[in-house]
Amino acid sequence: MKFLPRPVDLINASVRITGLRVTRNLAFGPLPRHRMDIYAPADAHAKSPVLIFFYGGSWQMGERADYRFVAASLARAGIIVAVPDYRLHPETAFPGFIEDGALATAWMARHAGRFGANGQNIFLAGHSAGAYIALMLGLDPQWLRAAGYERKNLAGLIGISGPYDFLPIKAADIKAVFAPAADLAQTQPINFANDEAPPALLVTGGADTTVLPRNSTAVAARLRAAGSVVETRIYPGIGHIGIILSCLPWLTWRAPLLADIEQFIAAATQGEFAGCYSAAERDMAG
């Protein structure tokens, strides 16, 4: 008996990849989950931005192939998009998925030339648990440094409905994910806000009851207080899944997620944030 297709399979089947260069199952590390798919526009060039997208799933589920609709939509906007898998609980726990994200980032920086880019305009993005990974990599430099890449080389961070400030942990399954941490405060992106963070775009849905919007507004406020550049968007009436589905061509009317990402990347790559210096630099100048 054949299984019926999942809704995400039908969604992905409806999204065209004609005109894109898609490379699948690239190994960025030694483990089975260390694989990524890359979607590149046919006319990718040395200045094309690179976006590494980490999907969500409570650090316990998810497959890169399920996010073809996100990657293809962004690639059609001229962005080279990498979607890596990463180890999930119970195979790993904190900080294993962050370490995997760092490996994927370092690999993409080294090999960007294979896909038409120069590796100088790398953005980290994610939805939900994936946004957590992106923010941890962008705010706490130890993870990327351990993988052979420096956080200062990132062009920007894009967090979509991410959990950045979620203590105390109440759900038993999430407690298990973070059980290895000796100090749970060290698992929270908000506690690593600093004036050397890359420019950030943090978006969320006003109707999100899975990851409350205060996660985005709280970390944004902490980043601004530290002297970092951060833009925020709250889309009224949009929930946790609806926000990522707004990447679909026929659902862009629900939230301008794609447009906001494109504008943020364009601003960063054109140097619009270059004049925004850190709190420490402002103190020295003043």
C-alpha positions as CSV (number, residue, x, y, z in Angstrom):
1,M,0.0,0.0,0.0
2,K,1.5,3.4,-1.0
3,F,1.6,6.1,1.6
4,L,-0.3,9.3,0.8
5,P,2.0,12.3,0.2
6,R,2.6,14.6,3.1
7,P,1.4,18.2,2.8
8,V,5.0,19.4,2.5
9,D,5.6,17.1,-0.4
10,L,2.7,18.6,-2.3
11,I,3.9,22.1,-1.4
12,N,7.4,21.3,-2.7
13,A,6.1,19.6,-5.9
14,S,4.3,22.9,-6.7
15,V,7.5,25.0,-6.6
16,R,9.5,25.1,-9.8
17,I,13.2,24.8,-9.8
18,T,13.6,25.3,-13.5
19,G,16.4,27.8,-14.2
20,L,18.1,27.1,-10.9
21,R,21.3,25.0,-10.4
22,V,20.5,22.5,-7.6
23,T,23.3,20.4,-6.1
24,R,22.1,17.8,-3.6
25,N,23.7,15.6,-0.9
26,L,27.0,17.5,-0.5
27,A,29.0,16.3,2.5
28,F,30.2,19.1,4.8
29,G,31.3,16.7,7.6
30,P,31.9,13.0,8.4
31,L,28.5,12.0,9.8
32,P,25.4,10.9,8.0
33,R,23.5,14.1,8.9
34,H,26.3,16.3,7.6
35,R,24.8,16.8,4.2
36,M,23.4,19.9,2.4
37,D,21.5,20.9,-0.7
38,I,22.4,24.1,-2.6
39,Y,20.1,26.1,-4.8
40,A,21.9,28.7,-7.0
41,P,20.5,31.1,-9.6
42,A,21.8,30.3,-13.1
43,D,23.5,33.7,-13.2
44,A,25.2,33.5,-9.8
45,H,28.4,35.6,-9.7
46,A,31.2,36.6,-7.4
47,K,29.0,39.2,-5.6
48,S,26.0,36.9,-5.2
49,P,25.0,36.6,-1.5
50,V,25.1,33.2,0.2
51,L,22.4,32.3,2.7
52,I,22.7,29.2,4.9
53,F,19.2,28.3,6.0
54,F,18.7,26.1,9.1
55,Y,15.2,24.6,9.4
56,G,13.1,24.2,12.6
57,G,11.6,21.2,14.3
58,S,12.3,21.6,18.0
59,W,15.8,20.2,17.5
60,Q,14.2,16.8,17.1
61,M,12.9,16.6,13.6
62,G,13.4,17.9,10.1
63,E,14.9,17.1,6.7
64,R,16.6,19.5,4.3
65,A,14.5,18.3,1.3
66,D,11.3,19.5,3.1
67,Y,12.5,23.1,2.6
68,R,12.9,23.2,-1.1
69,F,10.1,25.7,-1.3
70,V,12.0,28.2,0.9
71,A,15.4,27.7,-0.9
72,A,13.9,27.9,-4.4
73,S,12.0,31.1,-3.6
74,L,15.1,32.8,-2.2
75,A,17.3,31.5,-5.1
76,R,15.0,33.1,-7.6
77,A,15.8,36.4,-5.9
78,G,19.5,36.0,-6.8
79,I,20.6,34.4,-3.6
80,I,22.7,31.2,-3.3
81,V,20.9,29.1,-0.7
82,A,22.4,26.2,1.2
83,V,20.1,24.0,3.3
84,P,22.1,21.7,5.6
85,D,20.8,18.9,7.8
86,Y,22.1,18.7,11.3
87,R,22.0,16.1,14.1
88,L,18.8,15.9,16.0
89,H,17.9,14.7,19.5
90,P,18.2,12.0,20.6
91,E,21.2,11.4,18.3
92,T,22.7,14.5,19.8
93,A,21.8,17.2,22.3
94,F,23.1,20.7,23.1
95,P,25.5,21.8,21.6
96,G,25.7,19.2,18.9
97,F,23.3,20.9,16.5
98,I,25.2,24.2,16.9
99,E,28.5,22.5,16.1
100,D,27.0,21.0,13.0
101,G,25.8,24.4,11.9
102,A,29.3,25.8,12.4
103,L,30.7,23.0,10.2
104,A,28.2,23.7,7.5
105,T,29.0,27.4,7.6
106,A,32.8,26.9,7.4
107,W,32.4,24.4,4.6
108,M,30.3,26.8,2.6
109,A,32.7,29.6,3.1
110,R,35.5,27.5,1.7
111,H,33.6,26.1,-1.2
112,A,31.4,29.0,-2.3
113,G,33.4,29.4,-5.5
114,R,32.0,26.1,-6.8
115,F,28.6,27.8,-6.9
116,G,29.6,31.1,-8.4
117,A,30.1,33.1,-5.1
118,N,33.2,34.3,-3.3
119,G,32.2,33.4,0.2
120,Q,32.5,37.0,1.4
121,N,28.7,37.7,1.7
122,I,27.5,34.8,3.9
123,F,24.3,35.2,5.8
124,L,23.0,32.8,8.4
125,A,19.2,32.3,8.6
126,G,16.7,29.9,10.1
127,H,13.2,29.3,11.2
128,S,12.2,28.4,14.8
129,A,14.9,26.0,16.2
130,G,16.9,26.8,13.1
131,A,16.8,30.5,13.9
132,Y,18.2,29.6,17.3
133,I,21.1,27.9,15.6
134,A,21.7,30.9,13.4
135,L,21.7,33.3,16.3
136,M,23.9,31.2,18.5
137,L,26.5,31.0,15.7
138,G,26.3,34.7,15.1
139,L,26.3,35.9,18.7
140,D,28.8,33.4,20.4
141,P,31.9,33.3,18.3
142,Q,33.3,30.1,19.9
143,W,31.3,27.8,17.7
144,L,32.4,29.1,14.3
145,R,36.0,29.6,15.5
146,A,36.1,25.9,16.5
147,A,35.1,25.0,12.9
148,G,37.8,27.3,11.4
149,Y,35.7,30.3,10.5
150,E,35.5,33.7,12.2
151,R,32.2,35.2,13.2
152,K,33.4,38.7,12.1
153,N,33.3,37.4,8.5
154,L,29.5,37.0,8.5
155,A,27.5,39.5,6.5
156,G,24.3,39.2,8.6
157,L,21.8,37.1,10.6
158,I,18.1,36.5,9.8
159,G,16.0,34.9,12.5
160,I,12.4,33.8,11.7
161,S,10.2,33.1,14.8
162,G,13.2,31.9,16.8
163,P,13.4,31.0,20.5
164,Y,16.2,33.2,21.9
165,D,15.1,33.7,25.5
166,F,13.1,30.7,26.8
167,L,14.1,29.9,30.3
168,P,12.8,28.3,32.4
169,I,12.3,25.3,30.1
170,K,9.0,23.6,30.9
171,A,8.5,21.0,28.1
172,A,10.0,17.6,29.0
173,D,11.3,17.0,25.4
174,I,13.0,20.3,25.3
175,K,14.5,19.8,28.7
176,A,16.1,16.6,27.3
177,V,17.6,18.5,24.4
178,F,19.4,20.9,26.7
179,A,20.1,18.5,29.6
180,P,23.9,18.3,28.9
181,A,24.4,22.1,29.6
182,A,26.0,22.7,32.9
183,D,24.6,26.2,32.9
184,L,21.3,26.7,31.0
185,A,22.0,30.5,30.8
186,Q,24.7,29.6,28.4
187,T,22.2,28.0,26.0
188,Q,20.3,31.3,25.5
189,P,21.1,33.5,22.5
190,I,20.0,36.6,24.4
191,N,22.8,36.2,26.9
192,F,25.4,36.6,24.1
193,A,24.2,39.9,22.6
194,N,27.2,42.1,22.0
195,D,28.5,45.0,20.0
196,E,30.4,42.8,17.5
197,A,27.3,40.9,16.4
198,P,26.6,40.9,12.6
199,P,23.7,43.0,11.4
200,A,20.5,41.1,12.2
201,L,16.9,41.0,10.9
202,L,14.5,39.4,13.3
203,V,11.0,38.7,12.1
204,T,8.1,36.9,13.8
205,G,4.3,36.6,13.6
206,G,2.1,38.5,15.9
207,A,-0.2,35.4,16.3
208,D,2.7,33.0,17.1
209,T,1.8,30.9,20.2
210,T,4.5,28.3,19.7
211,V,7.5,30.7,20.0
212,L,6.2,33.9,21.5
213,P,7.1,37.2,19.7
214,R,8.8,38.5,22.9
215,N,11.7,36.2,22.0
216,S,12.5,38.4,19.0
217,T,11.7,41.7,20.7
218,A,13.7,40.9,23.8
219,V,16.9,39.9,22.0
220,A,16.5,42.8,19.6
221,A,16.4,45.2,22.5
222,R,19.5,43.6,24.1
223,L,21.4,43.8,20.8
224,R,20.5,47.5,20.3
225,A,21.5,48.2,23.9
226,A,24.9,46.6,23.2
227,G,25.3,48.7,20.1
228,S,24.5,46.2,17.3
229,V,22.5,46.8,14.2
230,V,19.1,45.0,14.3
231,E,15.9,45.4,12.4
232,T,12.6,43.8,13.6
233,R,9.4,42.9,11.9
234,I,6.2,41.6,13.5
235,Y,3.6,40.4,11.0
236,P,0.0,40.8,12.4
237,G,-2.1,37.7,12.4
238,I,0.6,35.3,11.3
239,G,1.4,32.2,13.3
240,H,4.5,30.0,13.6
241,I,4.0,27.9,10.5
242,G,2.2,30.6,8.4
243,I,5.3,32.8,8.5
244,I,7.5,30.3,6.7
245,L,4.7,29.3,4.3
246,S,4.6,33.0,3.2
247,C,7.7,32.1,1.1
248,L,5.3,30.4,-1.3
249,P,4.6,32.5,-4.4
250,W,0.8,32.4,-3.8
251,L,1.1,33.3,-0.1
252,T,3.4,36.2,-0.2
253,W,0.4,38.4,0.4
254,R,0.1,37.1,3.9
255,A,3.5,38.5,5.1
256,P,6.3,40.3,3.2
257,L,8.9,37.8,4.5
258,L,10.7,37.3,1.2
259,A,10.7,41.0,0.4
260,D,12.1,41.9,3.9
261,I,14.9,39.3,3.6
262,E,15.8,40.5,0.1
263,Q,15.9,44.1,1.2
264,F,18.0,43.3,4.3
265,I,20.5,41.3,2.3
266,A,20.7,44.0,-0.3
267,A,21.3,46.7,2.3
268,A,24.0,44.6,4.0
269,T,25.8,43.7,0.8
270,Q,25.7,47.3,-0.4
271,G,27.4,48.5,2.8
272,E,24.5,50.3,4.3
273,F,25.4,49.0,7.8
274,A,29.1,49.7,7.4
275,G,28.9,53.1,9.1
276,C,27.1,51.7,12.2
277,Y,29.9,51.2,14.6
278,S,30.0,49.5,18.0
279,A,29.2,50.9,21.4
280,A,32.9,50.6,22.3
281,E,33.9,52.6,19.2
282,R,31.3,55.2,20.1
283,D,32.8,55.5,23.6
284,M,36.3,55.9,22.1
285,A,35.0,58.5,19.6
286,G,33.1,60.4,22.3
